[in-house]
């Protein structure tokens, strides 16, 4: 499984550690930046990750910024993206089981790194439940 990851300056530290962790567990990763703690604009990175998930260049994504909201708001502008913000393991489970989130968003300034690893592990190992949730997610894209 190939996982794309993006972050702004607030998410950089956790991103570096998550890349190493995912690699040690056998995941292939693609890093869309940013590559330091120098202040940047989160949409510049969120759009790159979203495009890669939508095109199938990566199977899923992880995005980190301070609150997670800037990344989530930007990612969810893309019709093929279901980006879910998670701040504990149960939300990480539900965002996959019920919402089939193809991008997990983490609020790096509001959770510990240990919590971030728990959320990522839960999100990756949880299957989508389908059923009524399939019907619901099929209604998410805007039809104009
Ligand atoms: C950066 O200071 C912060 O605004 C950003 O990481 C994020 O929280 C935005 O939603």
Backbone and ligand atoms as CSV (ligand in chain L), in Angstrom:
chain,resi,resn,atom,element,x,y,z
A,1,UNK,N,N,0.842,-1.202,0.000
A,1,UNK,CA,C,0.000,0.000,0.000
A,1,UNK,C,C,0.875,1.250,0.000
A,2,UNK,N,N,0.507,2.196,-0.889
A,2,UNK,CA,C,1.295,3.423,-1.014
A,2,UNK,C,C,0.529,4.580,-0.358
A,3,UNK,N,N,1.169,5.230,0.597
A,3,UNK,CA,C,0.529,6.305,1.350
A,3,UNK,C,C,1.226,7.632,1.061
A,4,UNK,N,N,0.443,8.621,0.634
A,4,UNK,CA,C,0.966,9.967,0.457
A,4,UNK,C,C,0.833,10.735,1.759
A,5,UNK,N,N,1.758,11.629,2.016
A,5,UNK,CA,C,1.696,12.393,3.266
A,5,UNK,C,C,2.064,13.844,2.970
A,6,UNK,N,N,1.332,14.765,3.587
A,6,UNK,CA,C,1.661,16.185,3.422
A,6,UNK,C,C,1.468,16.902,4.747
A,7,UNK,N,N,2.076,18.066,4.845
A,7,UNK,CA,C,2.059,18.809,6.110
A,7,UNK,C,C,2.450,20.242,5.865
A,8,UNK,N,N,2.099,21.107,6.810
A,8,UNK,CA,C,2.692,22.447,6.826
A,8,UNK,C,C,3.772,22.457,7.909
A,9,UNK,N,N,4.261,23.639,8.245
A,9,UNK,CA,C,5.336,23.751,9.233
A,9,UNK,C,C,4.943,23.156,10.586
A,10,UNK,N,N,3.658,23.289,10.959
A,10,UNK,CA,C,3.210,22.781,12.261
A,10,UNK,C,C,3.197,21.258,12.307
A,11,UNK,N,N,3.087,20.618,11.159
A,11,UNK,CA,C,3.029,19.157,11.124
A,11,UNK,C,C,4.332,18.492,10.755
A,12,UNK,N,N,5.358,19.302,10.503
A,12,UNK,CA,C,6.617,18.741,9.987
A,12,UNK,C,C,7.257,17.704,10.915
A,13,UNK,N,N,7.347,18.015,12.192
A,13,UNK,CA,C,8.021,17.107,13.136
A,13,UNK,C,C,7.363,15.734,13.190
A,14,UNK,N,N,6.040,15.719,13.301
A,14,UNK,CA,C,5.337,14.435,13.347
A,14,UNK,C,C,5.437,13.724,11.997
A,15,UNK,N,N,5.410,14.487,10.902
A,15,UNK,CA,C,5.520,13.863,9.571
A,15,UNK,C,C,6.810,13.074,9.427
A,16,UNK,N,N,7.919,13.650,9.862
A,16,UNK,CA,C,9.216,12.982,9.745
A,16,UNK,C,C,9.192,11.653,10.494
A,17,UNK,N,N,8.639,11.678,11.704
A,17,UNK,CA,C,8.605,10.450,12.509
A,17,UNK,C,C,7.615,9.438,11.937
A,18,UNK,N,N,6.493,9.928,11.407
A,18,UNK,CA,C,5.503,9.010,10.823
A,18,UNK,C,C,6.041,8.336,9.564
A,19,UNK,N,N,6.811,9.076,8.763
A,19,UNK,CA,C,7.399,8.473,7.562
A,19,UNK,C,C,8.292,7.298,7.951
A,20,UNK,N,N,9.104,7.480,8.990
A,20,UNK,CA,C,9.995,6.409,9.436
A,20,UNK,C,C,9.184,5.228,9.972
A,21,UNK,N,N,8.148,5.530,10.737
A,21,UNK,CA,C,7.317,4.467,11.308
A,21,UNK,C,C,6.621,3.669,10.213
A,22,UNK,N,N,6.022,4.366,9.264
A,22,UNK,CA,C,5.301,3.676,8.182
A,22,UNK,C,C,6.269,2.833,7.352
A,23,UNK,N,N,7.445,3.389,7.091
A,23,UNK,CA,C,8.450,2.637,6.336
A,23,UNK,C,C,8.855,1.364,7.061
A,24,UNK,N,N,8.998,1.454,8.378
A,24,UNK,CA,C,9.412,0.279,9.163
A,24,UNK,C,C,8.336,-0.793,9.178
A,25,UNK,N,N,7.093,-0.386,8.886
A,25,UNK,CA,C,5.992,-1.352,8.864
A,25,UNK,C,C,5.703,-1.839,7.444
A,26,UNK,N,N,6.544,-1.437,6.493
A,26,UNK,CA,C,6.417,-1.973,5.141
A,26,UNK,C,C,5.571,-1.156,4.190
A,27,UNK,N,N,5.103,0.003,4.628
A,27,UNK,CA,C,4.325,0.858,3.725
A,27,UNK,C,C,5.262,1.650,2.828
A,28,UNK,N,N,4.844,1.790,1.567
A,28,UNK,CA,C,5.552,2.696,0.673
A,28,UNK,C,C,4.974,4.087,0.913
A,29,UNK,N,N,5.818,5.103,0.971
A,29,UNK,CA,C,5.312,6.449,1.239
A,29,UNK,C,C,5.782,7.427,0.162
A,30,UNK,N,N,4.947,8.428,-0.071
A,30,UNK,CA,C,5.317,9.525,-0.962
A,30,UNK,C,C,5.128,10.815,-0.158
A,31,UNK,N,N,6.188,11.598,-0.049
A,31,UNK,CA,C,6.191,12.803,0.779
A,31,UNK,C,C,5.955,14.041,-0.094
A,32,UNK,N,N,4.836,14.723,0.124
A,32,UNK,CA,C,4.500,15.903,-0.668
A,32,UNK,C,C,4.916,17.210,0.015
A,33,UNK,N,N,5.703,17.122,1.098
A,33,UNK,CA,C,6.189,18.316,1.770
A,33,UNK,C,C,5.148,18.919,2.698
A,34,UNK,N,N,5.560,19.934,3.353
A,34,UNK,CA,C,6.765,20.743,3.287
A,34,UNK,C,C,7.909,20.061,4.050
A,35,UNK,N,N,9.110,20.531,3.813
A,35,UNK,CA,C,10.276,19.816,4.310
A,35,UNK,C,C,11.000,20.506,5.455
A,36,UNK,N,N,10.330,21.439,6.125
A,36,UNK,CA,C,10.970,22.109,7.262
A,36,UNK,C,C,9.896,22.785,8.124
A,37,UNK,N,N,10.340,23.453,9.179
A,37,UNK,CA,C,9.411,24.183,10.049
A,37,UNK,C,C,9.289,25.652,9.649
A,38,UNK,N,N,9.804,25.997,8.481
A,38,UNK,CA,C,9.634,27.364,7.954
A,38,UNK,C,C,8.165,27.532,7.547
A,39,UNK,N,N,7.590,28.660,7.940
A,39,UNK,CA,C,6.160,28.885,7.719
A,39,UNK,C,C,5.774,28.824,6.241
A,40,UNK,N,N,4.724,28.036,5.968
A,40,UNK,CA,C,4.224,27.870,4.595
A,40,UNK,C,C,2.701,27.929,4.626
A,41,UNK,N,N,2.090,27.828,3.456
A,41,UNK,CA,C,0.636,27.870,3.324
A,41,UNK,C,C,0.119,26.450,3.068
A,42,UNK,N,N,-0.684,25.924,3.992
A,42,UNK,CA,C,-1.108,24.515,3.901
A,42,UNK,C,C,-1.806,24.129,2.580
A,43,UNK,N,N,-2.548,25.049,1.892
A,43,UNK,CA,C,-3.190,24.590,0.649
A,43,UNK,C,C,-2.187,24.147,-0.421
A,44,UNK,N,N,-0.993,24.738,-0.410
A,44,UNK,CA,C,0.005,24.374,-1.427
A,44,UNK,C,C,0.363,22.892,-1.353
A,45,UNK,N,N,0.235,22.311,-0.190
A,45,UNK,CA,C,0.589,20.899,0.009
A,45,UNK,C,C,-0.660,20.011,-0.024
A,46,UNK,N,N,-1.746,20.508,0.506
A,46,UNK,CA,C,-2.995,19.729,0.503
A,46,UNK,C,C,-3.447,19.424,-0.919
A,47,UNK,N,N,-3.361,20.398,-1.828
A,47,UNK,CA,C,-3.801,20.155,-3.203
A,47,UNK,C,C,-2.939,19.096,-3.891
A,48,UNK,N,N,-1.651,19.078,-3.595
A,48,UNK,CA,C,-0.770,18.055,-4.203
A,48,UNK,C,C,-1.154,16.662,-3.733
A,49,UNK,N,N,-1.397,16.525,-2.436
A,49,UNK,CA,C,-1.789,15.216,-1.914
A,49,UNK,C,C,-3.153,14.800,-2.474
A,50,UNK,N,N,-4.094,15.738,-2.505
A,50,UNK,CA,C,-5.438,15.413,-3.017
A,50,UNK,C,C,-5.370,14.917,-4.458
A,51,UNK,N,N,-4.580,15.596,-5.281
A,51,UNK,CA,C,-4.465,15.193,-6.689
A,51,UNK,C,C,-3.891,13.777,-6.800
A,52,UNK,N,N,-2.938,13.455,-5.948
A,52,UNK,CA,C,-2.319,12.122,-5.995
A,52,UNK,C,C,-3.299,11.043,-5.562
A,53,UNK,N,N,-4.123,11.326,-4.568
A,53,UNK,CA,C,-5.124,10.342,-4.133
A,53,UNK,C,C,-6.193,10.191,-5.219
A,54,UNK,N,N,-6.635,11.294,-5.776
A,54,UNK,CA,C,-7.686,11.229,-6.808
A,54,UNK,C,C,-7.213,10.499,-8.057
A,55,UNK,N,N,-5.958,10.658,-8.409
A,55,UNK,CA,C,-5.444,10.012,-9.627
A,55,UNK,C,C,-5.078,8.552,-9.403
A,56,UNK,N,N,-4.976,8.138,-8.145
A,56,UNK,CA,C,-4.565,6.768,-7.845
A,56,UNK,C,C,-3.053,6.619,-7.752
A,57,UNK,N,N,-2.319,7.742,-7.839
A,57,UNK,CA,C,-0.861,7.679,-7.692
A,57,UNK,C,C,-0.478,7.159,-6.305
A,58,UNK,N,N,-1.319,7.448,-5.316
A,58,UNK,CA,C,-1.178,6.845,-3.983
A,58,UNK,C,C,-2.535,6.263,-3.602
A,59,UNK,N,N,-2.523,5.297,-2.684
A,59,UNK,CA,C,-3.771,4.624,-2.300
A,59,UNK,C,C,-4.568,5.415,-1.268
A,60,UNK,N,N,-3.876,6.186,-0.457
A,60,UNK,CA,C,-4.524,6.947,0.610
A,60,UNK,C,C,-3.546,8.017,1.068
A,61,UNK,N,N,-4.024,8.928,1.925
A,61,UNK,CA,C,-3.157,10.011,2.361
A,61,UNK,C,C,-3.279,10.318,3.838
A,62,UNK,N,N,-2.237,10.938,4.349
A,62,UNK,CA,C,-2.228,11.479,5.710
A,62,UNK,C,C,-1.785,12.935,5.604
A,63,UNK,N,N,-2.522,13.847,6.252
A,63,UNK,CA,C,-2.187,15.272,6.207
A,63,UNK,C,C,-2.110,15.810,7.626
A,64,UNK,N,N,-1.132,16.655,7.874
A,64,UNK,CA,C,-0.953,17.238,9.209
A,64,UNK,C,C,-0.788,18.751,9.117
A,65,UNK,N,N,-1.518,19.466,9.965
A,65,UNK,CA,C,-1.221,20.886,10.191
A,65,UNK,C,C,-1.521,21.151,11.662
A,66,UNK,N,N,-1.512,22.416,12.080
A,66,UNK,CA,C,-1.661,22.691,13.507
A,66,UNK,C,C,-2.964,22.174,14.069
A,67,UNK,N,N,-4.071,22.636,13.524
A,67,UNK,CA,C,-5.394,22.205,13.988
A,67,UNK,C,C,-5.957,21.048,13.172
A,68,UNK,N,N,-5.413,20.839,11.987
A,68,UNK,CA,C,-5.974,19.871,11.043
A,68,UNK,C,C,-7.050,20.470,10.159
A,69,UNK,N,N,-7.607,21.585,10.578
A,69,UNK,CA,C,-8.749,22.120,9.834
A,69,UNK,C,C,-8.369,22.735,8.489
A,70,UNK,N,N,-7.256,23.419,8.420
A,70,UNK,CA,C,-6.848,23.989,7.135
A,70,UNK,C,C,-6.668,22.897,6.089
A,71,UNK,N,N,-5.984,21.820,6.479
A,71,UNK,CA,C,-5.790,20.692,5.560
A,71,UNK,C,C,-7.132,20.068,5.193
A,72,UNK,N,N,-7.978,19.804,6.177
A,72,UNK,CA,C,-9.257,19.132,5.908
A,72,UNK,C,C,-10.144,19.970,4.990
A,73,UNK,N,N,-10.225,21.262,5.261
A,73,UNK,CA,C,-11.072,22.148,4.449
A,73,UNK,C,C,-10.585,22.152,3.005
A,74,UNK,N,N,-9.273,22.239,2.825
A,74,UNK,CA,C,-8.723,22.282,1.461
A,74,UNK,C,C,-8.892,20.940,0.757
A,75,UNK,N,N,-8.532,19.872,1.407
A,75,UNK,CA,C,-8.624,18.538,0.797
A,75,UNK,C,C,-10.054,18.235,0.361
A,76,UNK,N,N,-11.008,18.621,1.180
A,76,UNK,CA,C,-12.402,18.281,0.879
A,76,UNK,C,C,-13.020,19.137,-0.231
A,77,UNK,N,N,-12.263,20.089,-0.771
A,77,UNK,CA,C,-12.699,20.792,-1.983
A,77,UNK,C,C,-12.625,19.875,-3.199
A,78,UNK,N,N,-11.840,18.819,-3.084
A,78,UNK,CA,C,-11.677,17.870,-4.199
A,78,UNK,C,C,-12.790,16.825,-4.134
A,79,UNK,N,N,-13.472,16.630,-5.233
A,79,UNK,CA,C,-14.648,15.751,-5.249
A,79,UNK,C,C,-14.324,14.303,-4.879
A,80,UNK,N,N,-13.117,13.877,-5.190
A,80,UNK,CA,C,-12.767,12.477,-4.918
A,80,UNK,C,C,-12.169,12.244,-3.542
A,81,UNK,N,N,-12.123,13.285,-2.749
A,81,UNK,CA,C,-11.480,13.164,-1.431
A,81,UNK,C,C,-12.521,13.139,-0.313
A,82,UNK,N,N,-12.329,12.203,0.603
A,82,UNK,CA,C,-13.062,12.223,1.877
A,82,UNK,C,C,-11.981,12.329,2.959
A,83,UNK,N,N,-11.713,13.555,3.385
A,83,UNK,CA,C,-10.672,13.802,4.392
A,83,UNK,C,C,-11.333,13.938,5.752
A,84,UNK,N,N,-10.879,13.147,6.704
A,84,UNK,CA,C,-11.476,13.167,8.034
A,84,UNK,C,C,-10.466,13.538,9.097
A,85,UNK,N,N,-10.857,14.481,9.931
A,85,UNK,CA,C,-10.012,14.938,11.046
A,85,UNK,C,C,-10.225,14.003,12.243
A,86,UNK,N,N,-9.133,13.506,12.798
A,86,UNK,CA,C,-9.243,12.603,13.958
A,86,UNK,C,C,-8.275,13.031,15.053
A,87,UNK,N,N,-8.764,13.031,16.281
A,87,UNK,CA,C,-7.954,13.454,17.427
A,87,UNK,C,C,-7.862,12.366,18.496
A,88,UNK,N,N,-8.510,11.227,18.260
A,88,UNK,CA,C,-8.287,10.070,19.126
A,88,UNK,C,C,-8.539,8.793,18.309
A,89,UNK,N,N,-8.221,7.641,18.889
A,89,UNK,CA,C,-8.282,6.387,18.127
A,89,UNK,C,C,-9.688,6.038,17.691
A,90,UNK,N,N,-10.669,6.323,18.527
A,90,UNK,CA,C,-12.046,5.971,18.173
A,90,UNK,C,C,-12.534,6.788,16.981
A,91,UNK,N,N,-12.175,8.065,16.965
A,91,UNK,CA,C,-12.526,8.870,15.783
A,91,UNK,C,C,-11.773,8.330,14.561
A,92,UNK,N,N,-10.527,7.923,14.768
A,92,UNK,CA,C,-9.749,7.335,13.672
A,92,UNK,C,C,-10.388,6.072,13.129
A,93,UNK,N,N,-10.986,5.280,14.005
A,93,UNK,CA,C,-11.695,4.063,13.571
A,93,UNK,C,C,-12.969,4.431,12.809
A,94,UNK,N,N,-13.744,5.324,13.387
A,94,UNK,CA,C,-15.040,5.667,12.783
A,94,UNK,C,C,-14.898,6.397,11.448
A,95,UNK,N,N,-13.849,7.180,11.313
A,95,UNK,CA,C,-13.691,7.933,10.068
A,95,UNK,C,C,-13.387,6.991,8.891
A,96,UNK,N,N,-12.877,5.813,9.180
A,96,UNK,CA,C,-12.716,4.801,8.130
A,96,UNK,C,C,-13.957,3.919,8.055
A,97,UNK,N,N,-14.407,3.386,9.188
A,97,UNK,CA,C,-15.527,2.437,9.208
A,97,UNK,C,C,-16.804,3.050,8.655
A,98,UNK,N,N,-17.067,4.298,8.961
A,98,UNK,CA,C,-18.322,4.936,8.549
A,98,UNK,C,C,-18.157,5.893,7.371
A,99,UNK,N,N,-17.042,6.619,7.325
A,99,UNK,CA,C,-16.886,7.672,6.303
A,99,UNK,C,C,-15.930,7.289,5.175
A,100,UNK,N,N,-15.291,6.122,5.295
A,100,UNK,CA,C,-14.341,5.646,4.271
A,100,UNK,C,C,-13.341,6.745,3.913
A,101,UNK,N,N,-12.827,7.416,4.929
A,101,UNK,CA,C,-11.886,8.521,4.682
A,101,UNK,C,C,-10.676,8.015,3.909
A,102,UNK,N,N,-10.422,8.642,2.760
A,102,UNK,CA,C,-9.221,8.267,1.998
A,102,UNK,C,C,-8.038,9.174,2.343
A,103,UNK,N,N,-8.298,10.205,3.149
A,103,UNK,CA,C,-7.201,10.973,3.747
A,103,UNK,C,C,-7.503,11.156,5.239
A,104,UNK,N,N,-6.532,10.814,6.061
A,104,UNK,CA,C,-6.622,11.031,7.505
A,104,UNK,C,C,-5.930,12.342,7.832
A,105,UNK,N,N,-6.615,13.215,8.554
A,105,UNK,CA,C,-6.027,14.511,8.918
A,105,UNK,C,C,-5.788,14.558,10.421
A,106,UNK,N,N,-4.585,14.979,10.797
A,106,UNK,CA,C,-4.187,15.006,12.213
A,106,UNK,C,C,-3.877,16.432,12.663
A,107,UNK,N,N,-4.393,16.833,13.839
A,107,UNK,CA,C,-4.115,18.162,14.395
A,107,UNK,C,C,-2.836,18.124,15.233
A,108,UNK,N,N,-1.706,18.351,14.587
A,108,UNK,CA,C,-0.410,18.081,15.219
A,108,UNK,C,C,-0.167,18.876,16.503
A,109,UNK,N,N,-0.741,20.069,16.592
A,109,UNK,CA,C,-0.495,20.884,17.793
A,109,UNK,C,C,-1.418,20.525,18.953
A,110,UNK,N,N,-2.331,19.585,18.734
A,110,UNK,CA,C,-3.323,19.287,19.774
A,110,UNK,C,C,-3.359,17.829,20.199
A,111,UNK,N,N,-2.463,17.005,19.643
A,111,UNK,CA,C,-2.369,15.603,20.065
A,111,UNK,C,C,-0.891,15.267,20.263
A,112,UNK,N,N,-0.635,14.281,21.130
A,112,UNK,CA,C,0.745,13.829,21.313
A,112,UNK,C,C,1.165,12.996,20.099
A,113,UNK,N,N,2.475,12.819,19.942
A,113,UNK,CA,C,2.928,11.961,18.843
A,113,UNK,C,C,2.449,10.529,19.061
A,114,UNK,N,N,2.460,10.096,20.321
A,114,UNK,CA,C,1.975,8.735,20.615
A,114,UNK,C,C,0.526,8.582,20.160
A,115,UNK,N,N,-0.296,9.590,20.422
A,115,UNK,CA,C,-1.690,9.534,19.970
A,115,UNK,C,C,-1.762,9.523,18.444
A,116,UNK,N,N,-0.920,10.308,17.794
A,116,UNK,CA,C,-0.907,10.322,16.324
A,116,UNK,C,C,-0.627,8.923,15.780
A,117,UNK,N,N,0.314,8.207,16.384
A,117,UNK,CA,C,0.639,6.856,15.892
A,117,UNK,C,C,-0.524,5.897,16.137
A,118,UNK,N,N,-1.212,6.062,17.254
A,118,UNK,CA,C,-2.373,5.194,17.541
A,118,UNK,C,C,-3.478,5.441,16.514
A,119,UNK,N,N,-3.729,6.702,16.234
A,119,UNK,CA,C,-4.788,7.042,15.277
A,119,UNK,C,C,-4.444,6.482,13.890
A,120,UNK,N,N,-3.209,6.679,13.462
A,120,UNK,CA,C,-2.803,6.193,12.136
A,120,UNK,C,C,-2.944,4.667,12.072
A,121,UNK,N,N,-2.488,3.981,13.099
A,121,UNK,CA,C,-2.581,2.513,13.112
A,121,UNK,C,C,-4.015,2.030,13.053
A,122,UNK,N,N,-4.882,2.678,13.798
A,122,UNK,CA,C,-6.294,2.289,13.815
A,122,UNK,C,C,-6.949,2.564,12.472
A,123,UNK,N,N,-6.706,3.736,11.926
A,123,UNK,CA,C,-7.290,4.108,10.623
A,123,UNK,C,C,-6.833,3.131,9.528
A,124,UNK,N,N,-5.550,2.787,9.535
A,124,UNK,CA,C,-5.043,1.879,8.501
A,124,UNK,C,C,-5.620,0.474,8.627
A,125,UNK,N,N,-5.848,0.012,9.837
A,125,UNK,CA,C,-6.264,-1.391,10.021
A,125,UNK,C,C,-7.776,-1.575,10.038
A,126,UNK,N,N,-8.524,-0.488,10.067
A,126,UNK,CA,C,-9.988,-0.590,10.132
A,126,UNK,C,C,-10.574,-0.694,8.730
A,127,UNK,N,N,-11.462,-1.668,8.476
A,127,UNK,CA,C,-12.124,-1.736,7.165
A,127,UNK,C,C,-13.361,-0.837,7.128
A,128,UNK,N,N,-13.730,-0.419,5.923
A,128,UNK,CA,C,-14.985,0.314,5.722
A,128,UNK,C,C,-16.138,-0.663,5.943
A,129,UNK,N,N,-17.158,-0.245,6.666
A,129,UNK,CA,C,-18.273,-1.156,6.990
A,129,UNK,C,C,-19.251,-1.343,5.846
A,130,UNK,N,N,-19.302,-0.400,4.902
A,130,UNK,CA,C,-20.244,-0.534,3.779
A,130,UNK,C,C,-21.684,-0.406,4.256
A,131,UNK,N,N,-22.602,-1.114,3.571
A,131,UNK,CA,C,-24.011,-1.086,3.963
A,131,UNK,C,C,-24.583,0.313,3.897
A,132,UNK,N,N,-25.241,0.743,4.975
A,132,UNK,CA,C,-25.862,2.067,4.981
A,132,UNK,C,C,-24.837,3.185,4.773
A,133,UNK,N,N,-23.588,2.912,5.164
A,133,UNK,CA,C,-22.550,3.932,4.997
A,133,UNK,C,C,-22.155,4.091,3.528
A,134,UNK,N,N,-22.256,3.025,2.752
A,134,UNK,CA,C,-21.997,3.127,1.304
A,134,UNK,C,C,-23.019,4.066,0.677
A,135,UNK,N,N,-24.281,3.904,1.055
A,135,UNK,CA,C,-25.334,4.786,0.534
A,135,UNK,C,C,-25.044,6.242,0.917
A,136,UNK,N,N,-24.628,6.447,2.150
A,136,UNK,CA,C,-24.391,7.817,2.617
A,136,UNK,C,C,-23.209,8.468,1.910
A,137,UNK,N,N,-22.095,7.720,1.790
A,137,UNK,CA,C,-20.936,8.362,1.141
A,137,UNK,C,C,-21.195,8.586,-0.346
A,138,UNK,N,N,-22.098,7.783,-0.938
A,138,UNK,CA,C,-22.416,7.986,-2.372
A,138,UNK,C,C,-23.147,9.320,-2.575
A,139,UNK,N,N,-23.722,9.869,-1.520
A,139,UNK,CA,C,-24.434,11.148,-1.626
A,139,UNK,C,C,-23.553,12.360,-1.319
A,140,UNK,N,N,-22.288,12.136,-1.008
A,140,UNK,CA,C,-21.423,13.260,-0.633
A,140,UNK,C,C,-21.043,14.153,-1.822
A,141,UNK,N,N,-20.630,13.610,-2.977
A,141,UNK,CA,C,-20.191,14.518,-4.058
A,141,UNK,C,C,-21.298,15.488,-4.473
A,142,UNK,N,N,-20.908,16.742,-4.773
A,142,UNK,CA,C,-21.875,17.742,-5.240
A,142,UNK,C,C,-22.336,17.376,-6.650
A,143,UNK,N,N,-23.626,17.398,-6.887
A,143,UNK,CA,C,-24.161,17.141,-8.233
A,143,UNK,C,C,-24.774,18.440,-8.726
A,144,UNK,N,N,-24.177,18.982,-9.793
A,144,UNK,CA,C,-24.701,20.262,-10.303
A,144,UNK,C,C,-25.081,20.146,-11.764
L,1,LIG,C1,C,-0.281,27.454,11.223
L,1,LIG,O1,O,0.042,28.397,12.166
L,1,LIG,C2,C,-1.709,26.979,11.382
L,1,LIG,O2,O,-2.592,28.001,11.056
L,1,LIG,C3,C,-1.948,25.779,10.517
L,1,LIG,O3,O,-1.036,24.786,10.845
L,1,LIG,C4,C,-3.306,25.141,10.641
L,1,LIG,O4,O,-3.676,24.976,11.975
L,1,LIG,C5,C,-4.355,25.758,9.843
L,1,LIG,O5,O,-5.501,25.290,9.782
